[in-house]
Amino acid sequence: MTSCTPRLEALTPKNLDAALGIRVRPEQEFAVAPVVKSLAEAYVHPEAWPRLILDGDRAVGFVMAFFDIDWYENGTALRSGLWRLNIADGEQGRGYGRFAVDSVAAEIRHRGGKELYVTWHPGDHGPENFYLRLGFRPNGEVVEGERVGVLELG
């Protein structure tokens, strides 16, 4: 981690270009949508919670969470979790991803949630090992080719 303390910031006209400039490593592009797609989805999904990850004045990543969505679209399961996590190429391995997940977990706890869900694309350059190291456990579900993991927040 650098000497500054990372923080999350809501998207504004002033930091939009910085958010749009976040690019993951080329070999990771299969595993996460670009920030521009996330922001378009946030525009049409009110449950989205997009945030820029800053360290000092430097944009180092982007995270988007969701809260209490109807997971199966039939009223049987409300879930909260991590929708997107983009850590910029050159900024990975410095604790920003862990900071983002911890921040989403704190927000879910603040809202009364007990579990944090995430999905990931399997593959050599995907985020599976990162999520497993943080304590996520696959729950056996697969959604649109992605594995579903859950982190107990108790």
N, C-alpha and C positions, 0 to 999 in steps of 0.2 A: 504494500500500500504506500502511496505517496505521503508526503508530510501534511497535506490538507485532509480535511474530513469530508467524505462524500456526503451528498445530500440529494434528496429528490425535489424536483421542482415541477409544478404544473406547467403544461404547455401554454405559451402565450405568443402573440405576434413577435415579441422580441427574441424568443429563443427557438422559434420554429425552424429557422434555417440550420441552427446547430443540431436540432433533433434529426432533420432530414439528411444531414451529413454523416450520421452514424452508419458505419459499414462493418459488418462482421468479416472474418477471414473468408476469402473466396471459397475454400473447401467446406465452409459451414453454411453457405447460402441455401443449400437444399433443406436445411433443418429449421430455418426461421424466416418468416416473411420480412421484407424491408419495412422500415419505419413508416414510409409513406402509406403502405397498405394498412398497417395498424391504425394510423390516424384516420384513414377513411372508414375503417370498421368502427372506431370509437365514435365517429360522427353519427353513425346510424344505430349504435348499440349503447343506450344510456347507462347500462351496467358496467361499461368499460371505464377504467381508471388509468389513463396514460400519464407517465411521468418521465421526465428527462433526468438522467443521473449525471450529476455534476461533481467535479472535484476542483474546488476553487472556482475559477471561471471556465474551466475546461469541460466540455461535454464528453463523457466517457462511455455513456450507454443510454439505453432506453428500456423501460419496463412498462408493461401494461397488465393490470390485474382485472378481475371480474368478481362481483359480489352477488351471492344469492341468485345465480341463474338457475333456470329450470333445465337441469342437465339432460333429461330424456324428453323434454317438451311434452310431458304428460302429467306433471304435478307430483311425481313420486320422489324426486330428489332435488333439493336446492343445494348448490355447491358454490364455493368461492375458491379462487386460486389465481395462478399465474397464467396469463394468456400469452404474453410475449416477453422475451428477454434477449436484448441485443446488446452485447458488450463490444465496443469498437475494437477492430483489429489494432494491435499495438497497446491496448489497455487491458487485455485479458491476463489472468494470472495475478492480479493485484488486489483481489478481494472485492471488486465491484459487483460481481455476480452474487456472491454470498450476501453482500450488503443489500442488494435489491430484493433477494428472497427473504431475508430477515425483515426488511421494511414492509413487504407485502404481508408476511406472517403477523407482524405487529398490527397492521391495519385490520386484518381479518379478526384477530383477537379483540381489538377495540370495538368491532362491530358485533361481537358475541360469537364468532365462529370458532370451531374446534379443530377444523381440518383445512389443509391447503392442498389443492389439487393442481396437477400440471400434466401436460401431455408432451411427448417427445418422439421425434423420428429416430428409429434405430439406425445405426450406421457408424462406421469408423470415426467420422469427424463430428458426430452428433453429441448432444449434451447428456446422454444417459449417465455416464460415470460421474459427471458433476452433480447431477441430482441425487444419485445414490449416495455419494459422499456426504451430502447434506442431510441424509436421513429419509429421503423419499423412498417408498416401497411400492413396487408395481402391485396393482390390485387385481390384475387379471383381465382388465378391460382393454380393448383396442378400439379407438375411434378414428375413422378416416385414415387407417394405417399407422396411427400413432399409439404408443403405449401410454397408459394412464398410471400416474403415480400419485400417492397421497402421503402427506406429512402430517402426523398427529401434532396438534398444537397444545395439548393438555399440559 
